[in-house]
Amino acid sequence: MELATYLRPMDGGPAVRLCEGLASGLSPDGAWVARIGMDHFTGRFTLLPTGPGEPEGQPIRAWVVDTREGTFRAITPEGIGCWLVSPDGGTACARPEGEGFLYPTAGEAEPRPIPGFARGDHMRQWSADGRFLYVSERYAPPARVARLDLATGERTPWRVFSPADPAGIVGTIDPSLTPDGSAWAYSVLRHLNDPYLVEGLR
């Protein structure tokens, strides 16, 4: 089975194939998608246009780009990509080697560990007020999302994503949620088999 990324308009129009592999993000203006190699920590990062244009490829790294001035600066070292940016744009979070860190976007200050972040946590969303980070264990059946208080490290269970029909469910893929937590989307891995009883074989 080939893994590919498609862009589909919300009005139900046809999906347009953009690239092989999995894209990890869509720019706010909808003009670009970010594609990372299957290894999210050491793979290559590519910006792919959703319309006419040429892709841009380079080692994975997080950047701040001034779209008006055309200037840019790196906020993480090469090999470390950004998962989420805080609502005020001042902080980015990343998980090099599975550990959670906060990187300031305004200068060269050192990153700081995310309090309460457990190895293996995946970052799902930043709360609208910037106080909390929603995390989950990837592919866990069912997916359990917790809310981390970024000031204290307190970890609070928030929601369990469990399909109404659990038959054949072996994992839940990356729940996505809005910053206010009022809406979410997720998909599941389901493996079903048909058993047969054969009698009289010789």
TORPA-4810 file (N, C-alpha, C, O; in nm, 3 decimals):
<nodes>
NODE_1_0.083_-0.119_0.000_0.000_0.000_0.000_0.087_0.125_0.000_0.175_0.138_0.085_M
NODE_2_0.065_0.215_-0.092_0.143_0.336_-0.104_0.090_0.444_-0.010_-0.031_0.468_-0.003_E
NODE_3_0.182_0.507_0.063_0.145_0.618_0.151_0.164_0.749_0.074_0.273_0.775_0.023_L
NODE_4_0.061_0.829_0.067_0.068_0.956_-0.006_-0.015_1.061_0.064_-0.102_1.029_0.145_A
NODE_5_0.013_1.187_0.033_-0.059_1.300_0.091_-0.146_1.366_-0.015_-0.101_1.391_-0.127_T
NODE_6_-0.271_1.392_0.022_-0.367_1.456_-0.067_-0.422_1.582_0.001_-0.425_1.590_0.124_Y
NODE_7_-0.465_1.677_-0.078_-0.530_1.797_-0.027_-0.673_1.798_-0.079_-0.698_1.796_-0.199_L
NODE_8_-0.767_1.802_0.016_-0.908_1.800_-0.022_-0.978_1.925_0.032_-0.965_1.955_0.151_R
NODE_9_-1.051_2.000_-0.051_-1.123_2.118_-0.002_-1.236_2.078_0.091_-1.294_1.971_0.076_P
NODE_10_-1.267_2.167_0.187_-1.369_2.136_0.286_-1.510_2.135_0.227_-1.603_2.088_0.292_M
NODE_11_-1.527_2.186_0.104_-1.660_2.185_0.044_-1.692_2.052_-0.024_-1.796_2.039_-0.089_D
NODE_12_-1.602_1.954_-0.008_-1.629_1.822_-0.063_-1.576_1.800_-0.203_-1.610_1.700_-0.267_G
NODE_13_-1.495_1.892_-0.254_-1.438_1.878_-0.387_-1.339_1.763_-0.395_-1.310_1.701_-0.292_G
NODE_14_-1.287_1.733_-0.514_-1.196_1.620_-0.530_-1.061_1.642_-0.461_-1.013_1.755_-0.451_P
NODE_15_-1.003_1.534_-0.415_-0.871_1.540_-0.350_-0.763_1.549_-0.456_-0.770_1.484_-0.561_A
NODE_16_-0.660_1.630_-0.428_-0.548_1.648_-0.520_-0.424_1.585_-0.456_-0.388_1.618_-0.343_V
NODE_17_-0.359_1.495_-0.528_-0.239_1.429_-0.477_-0.121_1.526_-0.481_-0.092_1.584_-0.585_R
NODE_18_-0.054_1.542_-0.365_0.057_1.636_-0.357_0.193_1.567_-0.362_0.284_1.616_-0.428_L
NODE_19_0.207_1.453_-0.292_0.339_1.391_-0.284_0.326_1.251_-0.228_0.223_1.212_-0.173_C
NODE_20_0.435_1.174_-0.242_0.446_1.048_-0.173_0.478_1.074_-0.026_0.536_1.178_0.007_E
NODE_21_0.440_0.982_0.061_0.470_0.997_0.202_0.367_1.083_0.273_0.265_1.121_0.217_G
NODE_22_0.397_1.112_0.399_0.302_1.179_0.488_0.346_1.323_0.512_0.458_1.347_0.556_L
NODE_23_0.258_1.418_0.485_0.285_1.559_0.515_0.247_1.585_0.661_0.151_1.528_0.713_A
NODE_24_0.325_1.673_0.726_0.304_1.695_0.869_0.235_1.827_0.902_0.201_1.850_1.018_S
NODE_25_0.214_1.913_0.803_0.150_2.041_0.835_0.115_2.119_0.710_0.173_2.098_0.604_G
NODE_26_0.019_2.208_0.725_-0.028_2.295_0.617_-0.009_2.439_0.661_-0.046_2.475_0.773_L
NODE_27_0.050_2.523_0.575_0.073_2.663_0.611_-0.060_2.735_0.630_-0.160_2.695_0.570_S
NODE_28_-0.064_2.841_0.713_-0.190_2.912_0.738_-0.259_2.964_0.612_-0.382_2.970_0.607_P
NODE_29_-0.180_3.000_0.510_-0.242_3.050_0.386_-0.277_2.939_0.290_-0.330_2.965_0.182_D
NODE_30_-0.249_2.813_0.328_-0.283_2.700_0.243_-0.195_2.683_0.121_-0.227_2.603_0.033_G
NODE_31_-0.085_2.759_0.113_-0.002_2.755_-0.008_0.104_2.646_-0.004_0.155_2.606_-0.109_A
NODE_32_0.140_2.598_0.116_0.248_2.501_0.129_0.210_2.390_0.227_0.134_2.412_0.321_W
NODE_33_0.264_2.271_0.204_0.259_2.165_0.304_0.402_2.127_0.340_0.492_2.135_0.256_V
NODE_34_0.422_2.087_0.464_0.554_2.044_0.511_0.558_1.893_0.512_0.471_1.827_0.569_A
NODE_35_0.660_1.838_0.448_0.677_1.693_0.445_0.809_1.658_0.512_0.913_1.714_0.479_R
NODE_36_0.803_1.565_0.607_0.921_1.520_0.679_0.943_1.374_0.647_0.848_1.298_0.630_I
NODE_37_1.073_1.334_0.639_1.104_1.193_0.616_1.041_1.105_0.722_0.999_1.154_0.827_G
NODE_38_1.035_0.976_0.696_0.968_0.885_0.789_1.031_0.888_0.928_0.963_0.862_1.027_M
NODE_39_1.162_0.919_0.936_1.224_0.944_1.066_1.209_1.092_1.096_1.279_1.174_1.036_D
NODE_40_1.120_1.128_1.188_1.090_1.269_1.213_1.204_1.345_1.278_1.197_1.468_1.286_H
NODE_41_1.309_1.277_1.325_1.415_1.347_1.395_1.538_1.370_1.308_1.609_1.468_1.328_F
NODE_42_1.564_1.283_1.211_1.683_1.299_1.129_1.650_1.304_0.981_1.740_1.317_0.898_T
NODE_43_1.523_1.293_0.945_1.485_1.294_0.805_1.498_1.431_0.742_1.530_1.529_0.809_G
NODE_44_1.473_1.437_0.612_1.480_1.564_0.541_1.344_1.632_0.543_1.239_1.567_0.544_R
NODE_45_1.349_1.763_0.542_1.229_1.846_0.547_1.207_1.909_0.409_1.301_1.963_0.350_F
NODE_46_1.085_1.901_0.360_1.056_1.957_0.229_0.928_2.039_0.236_0.829_1.997_0.294_T
NODE_47_0.932_2.158_0.176_0.813_2.240_0.158_0.760_2.216_0.018_0.831_2.234_-0.081_L
NODE_48_0.633_2.174_0.010_0.573_2.143_-0.119_0.459_2.241_-0.146_0.372_2.258_-0.060_L
NODE_49_0.458_2.305_-0.262_0.348_2.397_-0.294_0.219_2.320_-0.320_0.222_2.213_-0.380_P
NODE_50_0.108_2.374_-0.276_-0.022_2.311_-0.304_-0.072_2.349_-0.442_-0.167_2.289_-0.493_T
NODE_51_-0.009_2.448_-0.504_-0.039_2.487_-0.641_0.086_2.475_-0.725_0.175_2.397_-0.691_G
NODE_52_0.096_2.550_-0.833_0.217_2.546_-0.917_0.338_2.593_-0.839_0.328_2.685_-0.759_P
NODE_53_0.454_2.530_-0.862_0.576_2.570_-0.795_0.669_2.452_-0.777_0.633_2.339_-0.809_G
NODE_54_0.789_2.479_-0.726_0.890_2.377_-0.706_0.909_2.349_-0.557_0.903_2.442_-0.476_E
NODE_55_0.932_2.222_-0.518_0.957_2.191_-0.376_1.092_2.245_-0.331_1.182_2.266_-0.412_P
NODE_56_1.103_2.268_-0.200_1.228_2.312_-0.137_1.268_2.209_-0.034_1.189_2.176_0.055_E
NODE_57_1.389_2.157_-0.046_1.433_2.050_0.045_1.558_2.088_0.122_1.646_2.155_0.069_G
NODE_58_1.566_2.045_0.249_1.682_2.070_0.334_1.667_1.985_0.459_1.559_1.931_0.484_Q
NODE_59_1.775_1.971_0.541_1.762_1.894_0.665_1.654_1.953_0.754_1.632_2.074_0.756_P
NODE_60_1.587_1.867_0.826_1.477_1.912_0.911_1.529_2.011_1.016_1.634_1.990_1.076_I
NODE_61_1.454_2.119_1.035_1.487_2.223_1.131_1.368_2.317_1.142_1.292_2.330_1.046_R
NODE_62_1.350_2.381_1.255_1.240_2.477_1.270_1.292_2.618_1.244_1.400_2.655_1.290_A
NODE_63_1.214_2.696_1.170_1.252_2.832_1.132_1.136_2.927_1.160_1.020_2.887_1.159_W
NODE_64_1.170_3.053_1.184_1.072_3.161_1.185_1.095_3.242_1.058_1.205_3.289_1.032_V
NODE_65_0.988_3.258_0.979_0.999_3.326_0.850_0.913_3.453_0.852_0.794_3.447_0.885_V
NODE_66_0.972_3.565_0.818_0.898_3.690_0.801_0.853_3.695_0.656_0.933_3.722_0.566_D
NODE_67_0.725_3.668_0.633_0.676_3.658_0.496_0.671_3.792_0.425_0.668_3.798_0.302_T
NODE_68_0.672_3.903_0.502_0.672_4.035_0.440_0.813_4.079_0.400_0.833_4.134_0.292_R
NODE_69_0.910_4.054_0.489_1.047_4.096_0.461_1.128_3.991_0.386_1.230_4.022_0.325_E
NODE_70_1.080_3.865_0.391_1.155_3.758_0.326_1.275_3.711_0.405_1.361_3.643_0.350_G
NODE_71_1.282_3.745_0.535_1.393_3.702_0.620_1.351_3.581_0.703_1.232_3.555_0.722_T
NODE_72_1.450_3.508_0.751_1.420_3.389_0.831_1.536_3.361_0.925_1.649_3.403_0.900_F
NODE_73_1.506_3.289_1.035_1.609_3.249_1.130_1.571_3.115_1.191_1.454_3.084_1.209_R
NODE_74_1.673_3.037_1.221_1.650_2.905_1.279_1.624_2.918_1.429_1.684_3.001_1.496_A
NODE_75_1.535_2.834_1.479_1.508_2.832_1.623_1.543_2.698_1.686_1.543_2.686_1.808_I
NODE_76_1.572_2.596_1.604_1.618_2.467_1.656_1.742_2.426_1.576_1.761_2.472_1.464_T
NODE_77_1.826_2.340_1.632_1.941_2.288_1.557_1.895_2.197_1.443_1.782_2.150_1.442_P
NODE_78_1.985_2.173_1.348_1.954_2.079_1.240_1.924_1.942_1.299_1.987_1.898_1.395_E
NODE_79_1.827_1.877_1.241_1.785_1.745_1.289_1.671_1.749_1.387_1.620_1.644_1.426_G
NODE_80_1.628_1.870_1.430_1.518_1.882_1.526_1.410_1.970_1.465_1.434_2.087_1.434_I
NODE_81_1.292_1.913_1.447_1.180_1.988_1.393_1.084_2.032_1.502_1.091_1.985_1.615_G
NODE_82_0.998_2.122_1.467_0.901_2.177_1.562_0.766_2.107_1.543_0.723_2.082_1.431_C
NODE_83_0.701_2.076_1.655_0.569_2.013_1.648_0.457_2.116_1.657_0.362_2.111_1.579_W
NODE_84_0.468_2.209_1.751_0.362_2.307_1.773_0.423_2.440_1.812_0.532_2.445_1.869_L
NODE_85_0.353_2.549_1.782_0.393_2.683_1.823_0.284_2.739_1.914_0.165_2.720_1.889_V
NODE_86_0.326_2.806_2.022_0.231_2.861_2.118_0.140_2.965_2.052_0.178_3.024_1.951_S
NODE_87_0.021_2.987_2.107_-0.073_3.083_2.046_-0.015_3.223_2.028_-0.052_3.293_1.934_P
NODE_88_0.076_3.265_2.118_0.134_3.399_2.103_0.256_3.400_2.011_0.314_3.505_1.988_D
NODE_89_0.294_3.283_1.960_0.405_3.274_1.868_0.542_3.283_1.933_0.643_3.288_1.863_G
NODE_90_0.548_3.286_2.065_0.674_3.307_2.134_0.753_3.181_2.165_0.872_3.189_2.196_G
NODE_91_0.689_3.066_2.157_0.754_2.941_2.197_0.715_2.828_2.102_0.600_2.818_2.060_T
NODE_92_0.811_2.745_2.070_0.785_2.624_1.991_0.821_2.503_2.075_0.911_2.510_2.159_A
NODE_93_0.752_2.394_2.053_0.784_2.272_2.127_0.833_2.165_2.030_0.785_2.154_1.917_C
NODE_94_0.928_2.086_2.077_0.986_1.979_1.997_1.019_1.862_2.089_1.022_1.878_2.211_A
NODE_95_1.043_1.745_2.029_1.073_1.628_2.112_1.193_1.552_2.056_1.177_1.439_2.008_R
NODE_96_1.314_1.612_2.062_1.433_1.539_2.017_1.457_1.416_2.103_1.455_1.422_2.226_P
NODE_97_1.480_1.303_2.035_1.505_1.176_2.105_1.393_1.140_2.201_1.417_1.069_2.299_E
NODE_98_1.271_1.188_2.175_1.157_1.151_2.257_1.136_1.235_2.381_1.039_1.214_2.453_G
NODE_99_1.225_1.331_2.408_1.210_1.419_2.524_1.147_1.551_2.480_1.171_1.597_2.369_E
NODE_100_1.065_1.612_2.567_0.994_1.735_2.533_1.070_1.859_2.575_1.115_1.869_2.689_G
NODE_101_1.085_1.956_2.482_1.153_2.082_2.512_1.075_2.198_2.453_1.003_2.185_2.354_F
NODE_102_1.092_2.315_2.518_1.034_2.441_2.470_1.146_2.529_2.417_1.244_2.555_2.487_L
NODE_103_1.130_2.576_2.293_1.231_2.660_2.228_1.175_2.800_2.208_1.069_2.815_2.147_Y
NODE_104_1.243_2.904_2.258_1.196_3.041_2.232_1.214_3.076_2.085_1.315_3.041_2.025_P
NODE_105_1.118_3.144_2.028_1.127_3.182_1.887_1.189_3.319_1.865_1.217_3.356_1.751_T
NODE_106_1.212_3.395_1.973_1.257_3.533_1.957_1.408_3.550_1.963_1.458_3.655_1.922_A
NODE_107_1.482_3.452_2.013_1.625_3.472_2.029_1.701_3.342_2.043_1.653_3.236_2.004_G
NODE_108_1.820_3.353_2.100_1.910_3.240_2.110_1.910_3.175_2.249_2.003_3.102_2.282_E
NODE_109_1.808_3.201_2.330_1.802_3.142_2.464_1.798_2.990_2.454_1.751_2.933_2.356_A
NODE_110_1.850_2.926_2.557_1.854_2.780_2.560_1.714_2.721_2.574_1.629_2.780_2.642_E
NODE_111_1.688_2.606_2.511_1.558_2.540_2.531_1.546_2.489_2.674_1.646_2.465_2.741_P
NODE_112_1.422_2.474_2.719_1.400_2.422_2.853_1.307_2.303_2.848_1.215_2.300_2.767_R
NODE_113_1.329_2.204_2.935_1.245_2.085_2.934_1.099_2.119_2.966_1.071_2.212_3.042_P
NODE_114_1.008_2.044_2.907_0.866_2.060_2.935_0.835_1.986_3.065_0.852_1.864_3.071_I
NODE_115_0.790_2.056_3.169_0.761_1.987_3.296_0.646_1.887_3.279_0.544_1.917_3.217_P
NODE_116_0.666_1.769_3.336_0.562_1.667_3.331_0.557_1.586_3.203_0.476_1.495_3.192_G
NODE_117_0.642_1.618_3.105_0.641_1.547_2.977_0.705_1.410_2.995_0.817_1.400_3.046_F
NODE_118_0.635_1.305_2.952_0.686_1.169_2.965_0.747_1.124_2.831_0.696_1.157_2.724_A
NODE_119_0.854_1.049_2.839_0.916_0.997_2.718_0.813_0.913_2.642_0.751_0.823_2.700_R
NODE_120_0.795_0.941_2.516_0.694_0.872_2.437_0.568_0.953_2.418_0.485_0.918_2.335_G
NODE_121_0.551_1.062_2.494_0.437_1.151_2.471_0.445_1.212_2.331_0.554_1.241_2.282_D
NODE_122_0.332_1.232_2.269_0.325_1.304_2.143_0.240_1.429_2.163_0.134_1.424_2.226_H
NODE_123_0.287_1.540_2.108_0.222_1.669_2.127_0.104_1.682_2.032_0.120_1.673_1.910_M
NODE_124_-0.013_1.703_2.088_-0.133_1.708_2.006_-0.181_1.851_1.979_-0.221_1.882_1.867_R
NODE_125_-0.177_1.938_2.081_-0.229_2.075_2.065_-0.186_2.161_2.183_-0.165_2.112_2.294_Q
NODE_126_-0.175_2.291_2.156_-0.153_2.389_2.262_-0.288_2.450_2.296_-0.367_2.478_2.205_W
NODE_127_-0.315_2.472_2.423_-0.443_2.533_2.460_-0.446_2.678_2.411_-0.342_2.740_2.392_S
NODE_128_-0.566_2.730_2.391_-0.583_2.863_2.334_-0.520_2.972_2.422_-0.477_3.075_2.371_A
NODE_129_-0.516_2.950_2.554_-0.457_3.050_2.643_-0.307_3.030_2.665_-0.244_3.109_2.736_D
NODE_130_-0.249_2.926_2.604_-0.106_2.903_2.614_-0.059_2.838_2.742_0.061_2.820_2.761_G
NODE_131_-0.150_2.802_2.831_-0.112_2.748_2.962_-0.088_2.598_2.960_-0.012_2.546_3.042_R
NODE_132_-0.152_2.529_2.867_-0.149_2.383_2.869_-0.105_2.326_2.735_-0.117_2.389_2.631_F
NODE_133_-0.052_2.204_2.742_-0.017_2.128_2.624_-0.090_1.994_2.631_-0.081_1.923_2.731_L
NODE_134_-0.161_1.960_2.524_-0.230_1.831_2.517_-0.137_1.728_2.455_-0.078_1.752_2.350_Y
NODE_135_-0.124_1.613_2.521_-0.033_1.509_2.474_-0.106_1.375_2.475_-0.204_1.355_2.546_V
NODE_136_-0.054_1.283_2.394_-0.108_1.147_2.393_0.002_1.049_2.358_0.107_1.087_2.307_S
NODE_137_-0.024_0.922_2.386_0.068_0.816_2.345_0.029_0.771_2.205_-0.086_0.733_2.181_E
NODE_138_0.122_0.775_2.114_0.091_0.746_1.975_0.049_0.602_1.955_0.110_0.510_2.009_R
NODE_139_-0.058_0.583_1.877_-0.111_0.452_1.836_-0.168_0.369_1.950_-0.203_0.252_1.929_Y
NODE_140_-0.179_0.425_2.070_-0.232_0.347_2.182_-0.379_0.318_2.160_-0.453_0.408_2.120_A
NODE_141_-0.424_0.195_2.186_-0.567_0.163_2.175_-0.630_0.149_2.314_-0.592_0.057_2.386_P
NODE_142_-0.724_0.233_2.356_-0.766_0.356_2.288_-0.668_0.470_2.317_-0.581_0.458_2.404_P
NODE_143_-0.683_0.580_2.242_-0.595_0.695_2.263_-0.640_0.772_2.386_-0.758_0.807_2.398_A
NODE_144_-0.547_0.798_2.476_-0.577_0.875_2.597_-0.501_1.007_2.590_-0.378_1.008_2.584_R
NODE_145_-0.572_1.116_2.590_-0.512_1.248_2.582_-0.509_1.309_2.721_-0.610_1.310_2.792_V
NODE_146_-0.393_1.360_2.760_-0.376_1.427_2.889_-0.342_1.574_2.867_-0.295_1.612_2.760_A
NODE_147_-0.367_1.654_2.967_-0.337_1.797_2.961_-0.226_1.830_3.059_-0.238_1.805_3.179_R
NODE_148_-0.116_1.885_3.007_-0.002_1.923_3.091_-0.008_2.071_3.125_-0.026_2.155_3.037_L
NODE_149_0.007_2.102_3.252_0.019_2.240_3.295_0.166_2.279_3.276_0.254_2.223_3.341_D
NODE_150_0.194_2.374_3.186_0.331_2.408_3.152_0.403_2.484_3.262_0.525_2.499_3.257_L
NODE_151_0.331_2.532_3.361_0.393_2.602_3.473_0.431_2.505_3.585_0.537_2.520_3.647_A
NODE_152_0.347_2.406_3.611_0.368_2.318_3.725_0.404_2.175_3.686_0.458_2.101_3.769_T
NODE_153_0.376_2.136_3.562_0.398_1.998_3.521_0.287_1.904_3.561_0.297_1.783_3.537_G
NODE_154_0.180_1.956_3.621_0.067_1.871_3.660_0.004_1.808_3.536_-0.020_1.876_3.436_E
NODE_155_-0.022_1.679_3.545_-0.076_1.602_3.433_-0.218_1.558_3.466_-0.240_1.488_3.565_R
NODE_156_-0.314_1.600_3.384_-0.454_1.571_3.410_-0.514_1.495_3.292_-0.508_1.543_3.179_T
NODE_157_-0.573_1.375_3.316_-0.643_1.307_3.206_-0.751_1.396_3.148_-0.826_1.460_3.222_P
NODE_158_-0.759_1.401_3.015_-0.855_1.492_2.951_-0.964_1.417_2.875_-1.082_1.443_2.896_W
NODE_159_-0.927_1.325_2.788_-1.029_1.254_2.711_-0.972_1.122_2.659_-0.853_1.112_2.627_R
NODE_160_-1.059_1.019_2.652_-1.024_0.890_2.593_-1.097_0.877_2.461_-1.220_0.893_2.457_V
NODE_161_-1.025_0.849_2.354_-1.085_0.834_2.222_-1.103_0.685_2.194_-1.008_0.615_2.156_F
NODE_162_-1.225_0.638_2.214_-1.255_0.496_2.197_-1.374_0.482_2.103_-1.482_0.529_2.136_S
NODE_163_-1.358_0.417_1.986_-1.469_0.401_1.892_-1.584_0.323_1.953_-1.564_0.240_2.042_P
NODE_164_-1.704_0.350_1.906_-1.822_0.279_1.955_-1.811_0.130_1.928_-1.857_0.049_2.009_A
NODE_165_-1.752_0.092_1.815_-1.732_-0.049_1.780_-1.584_-0.081_1.796_-1.504_-0.043_1.711_D
NODE_166_-1.545_-0.152_1.903_-1.403_-0.179_1.927_-1.348_-0.298_1.850_-1.230_-0.329_1.862_P
NODE_167_-1.431_-0.367_1.772_-1.387_-0.489_1.704_-1.268_-0.462_1.612_-1.273_-0.375_1.525_A
NODE_168_-1.162_-0.537_1.634_-1.046_-0.530_1.546_-0.958_-0.409_1.563_-0.864_-0.392_1.486_G
NODE_169_-0.984_-0.322_1.661_-0.906_-0.201_1.678_-0.769_-0.237_1.738_-0.763_-0.298_1.845_I
NODE_170_-0.662_-0.200_1.670_-0.527_-0.226_1.720_-0.452_-0.097_1.751_-0.342_-0.103_1.806_V
NODE_171_-0.508_0.018_1.718_-0.440_0.144_1.749_-0.522_0.262_1.703_-0.609_0.250_1.617_G
NODE_172_-0.493_0.377_1.762_-0.558_0.502_1.726_-0.452_0.597_1.674_-0.347_0.613_1.738_T
NODE_173_-0.477_0.661_1.562_-0.377_0.747_1.498_-0.399_0.892_1.537_-0.500_0.953_1.503_I
NODE_174_-0.302_0.946_1.607_-0.286_1.090_1.629_-0.414_1.171_1.640_-0.451_1.237_1.542_D
NODE_175_-0.484_1.171_1.752_-0.600_1.259_1.766_-0.559_1.405_1.745_-0.457_1.450_1.799_P
NODE_176_-0.637_1.478_1.668_-0.615_1.621_1.648_-0.731_1.696_1.709_-0.845_1.652_1.699_S
NODE_177_-0.703_1.810_1.773_-0.809_1.884_1.838_-0.787_2.033_1.821_-0.675_2.079_1.798_L
NODE_178_-0.896_2.108_1.832_-0.889_2.253_1.823_-0.831_2.309_1.953_-0.841_2.244_2.057_T
NODE_179_-0.772_2.430_1.948_-0.713_2.486_2.070_-0.809_2.497_2.189_-0.766_2.484_2.304_P
NODE_180_-0.937_2.520_2.162_-1.031_2.531_2.274_-1.087_2.395_2.317_-1.168_2.388_2.410_D
NODE_181_-1.045_2.288_2.249_-1.088_2.154_2.287_-1.233_2.122_2.255_-1.285_2.021_2.304_G
NODE_182_-1.299_2.204_2.175_-1.441_2.182_2.148_-1.465_2.085_2.032_-1.577_2.036_2.016_S
NODE_183_-1.363_2.057_1.953_-1.380_1.966_1.839_-1.250_1.887_1.820_-1.142_1.935_1.852_A
NODE_184_-1.263_1.766_1.768_-1.147_1.680_1.750_-1.173_1.583_1.635_-1.287_1.565_1.591_W
NODE_185_-1.065_1.522_1.588_-1.075_1.422_1.482_-0.966_1.318_1.504_-0.856_1.351_1.550_A
NODE_186_-0.996_1.194_1.472_-0.896_1.088_1.484_-0.935_0.973_1.393_-1.050_0.964_1.349_Y
NODE_187_-0.841_0.887_1.366_-0.869_0.767_1.287_-0.813_0.646_1.362_-0.732_0.661_1.454_S
NODE_188_-0.857_0.528_1.324_-0.817_0.408_1.395_-0.760_0.306_1.297_-0.791_0.307_1.178_V
NODE_189_-0.676_0.217_1.351_-0.627_0.101_1.275_-0.714_-0.018_1.312_-0.719_-0.058_1.429_L
NODE_190_-0.781_-0.074_1.213_-0.872_-0.185_1.240_-0.834_-0.305_1.153_-0.826_-0.294_1.031_R
NODE_191_-0.809_-0.419_1.217_-0.777_-0.542_1.146_-0.888_-0.644_1.173_-0.908_-0.685_1.287_H
NODE_192_-0.958_-0.683_1.069_-1.066_-0.780_1.081_-1.033_-0.905_0.998_-0.976_-0.895_0.890_L
NODE_193_-1.070_-1.020_1.050_-1.049_-1.147_0.980_-1.177_-1.227_0.981_-1.260_-1.213_1.071_N
NODE_194_-1.193_-1.311_0.882_-1.309_-1.401_0.874_-1.263_-1.543_0.905_-1.188_-1.601_0.826_D
NODE_195_-1.307_-1.601_1.019_-1.267_-1.739_1.051_-1.354_-1.839_0.973_-1.472_-1.813_0.948_P
NODE_196_-1.297_-1.949_0.937_-1.367_-2.056_0.866_-1.340_-2.188_0.936_-1.229_-2.213_0.983_Y
NODE_197_-1.441_-2.272_0.943_-1.429_-2.406_0.997_-1.441_-2.507_0.882_-1.543_-2.514_0.813_L
NODE_198_-1.336_-2.582_0.863_-1.332_-2.680_0.754_-1.332_-2.818_0.814_-1.251_-2.848_0.902_V
NODE_199_-1.422_-2.903_0.770_-1.432_-3.039_0.821_-1.414_-3.140_0.708_-1.434_-3.109_0.590_E
NODE_200_-1.374_-3.260_0.746_-1.365_-3.369_0.649_-1.241_-3.365_0.562_-1.239_-3.431_0.457_G
NODE_201_-1.138_-3.291_0.599_-1.015_-3.287_0.518_-0.942_-3.420_0.530_-0.940_-3.481_0.637_L
NODE_202_-0.881_-3.462_0.421_-0.804_-3.588_0.423_-0.666_-3.563_0.363_-0.585_-3.655_0.355_R
</nodes>
